[in-house]
Every structure is written in structure tokens, then in C-alpha cells.
Amino acid sequence: MRHYSCDLCGDSIHDEHFVVKVEVFAGFDPDELHEADFDSDQLELVTEEVALIESGQVEAPRETGSQRMRFDLCEGCRVRFLDDPLGRDALGRVNYSEN
């Protein structure tokens, strides 16, 4: 028998567990070419961009490929997840001390 623990609260899940699958992907075509792309020297632009990345002046482009994640949840965390799947409520709950 497999042992499951909740990926949110860490509690051991004995009987039922729930699976959340998330896929994040670009809502645009990162490889799409435009007419302006053909008007410039692409090799020169790539060379300049690589030089800027290597010198630390700019960050390397972020990966835009698809990412898939899977989480096992207990019943309580499933309810909390379905109530606020993007965690918006948690962002507003910042408690500052009185000092």
C-alpha cells in the first residue's frame, strides 16, 4: 500500500486523497515571426544579446515551455484549494507587529 501525505499541510493521508494537476504554458507563440524580424541582422542581434547576458547586464530569457505539476491533497486542503485556487486570500493576510 502506498503512503500519501498532503502536499499543503503535510499530514498523512490514510483513506481518500485528492489529486490536483496544474499545467502552465505560454498563451502566445514564442516562436512566431513578424515581418520586422526579417528586416534586421538576426545573427548580430543574437551576438549582442549573448554578450549582454554574459556580462550580467540583462537576465537570460525565461523558459516558456509547458510545465506540469501534481499535488496530493487531504480533504481539508482540497476544500481550501477549491475556495481559493490562486491563493489570493493568502496574499492579503499579512500580519505586521505593533512595534
WOJOTA-V859851 format. One record per backbone hydrogen bond with DSSP energy under -1.0 kcal/mol. NH is the residue of the N-H (numbers start at 1). CO is the residue of the C=O. E is the energy in kcal/mol with one decimal. If there is no record, write none. Layout:
# WOJOTA-V859851
{{NH CO E} {NH CO E}}
This chain:
# WOJOTA-V859851
{{6 11 -3.1} {7 72 -3.3} {10 6 -1.3} {13 4 -3.2} {18 73 -2.7} {20 71 -2.9} {22 69 -2.4} {24 67 -2.9} {32 29 -1.8} {37 34 -1.4} {38 35 -1.3} {39 36 -1.1} {42 40 -1.1} {45 41 -2.0} {46 42 -2.6} {47 43 -2.3} {48 44 -2.3} {49 45 -2.3} {50 46 -2.6} {51 47 -2.0} {52 48 -2.1} {53 49 -2.2} {54 50 -2.7} {55 51 -1.8} {57 52 -1.7} {58 52 -1.1} {67 24 -2.6} {69 22 -2.8} {71 20 -2.6} {73 18 -3.4} {78 74 -2.1} {79 75 -2.0} {80 76 -2.1} {81 77 -2.8} {82 78 -2.6} {83 79 -1.8} {84 80 -1.4} {87 84 -1.6} {91 87 -1.1}}
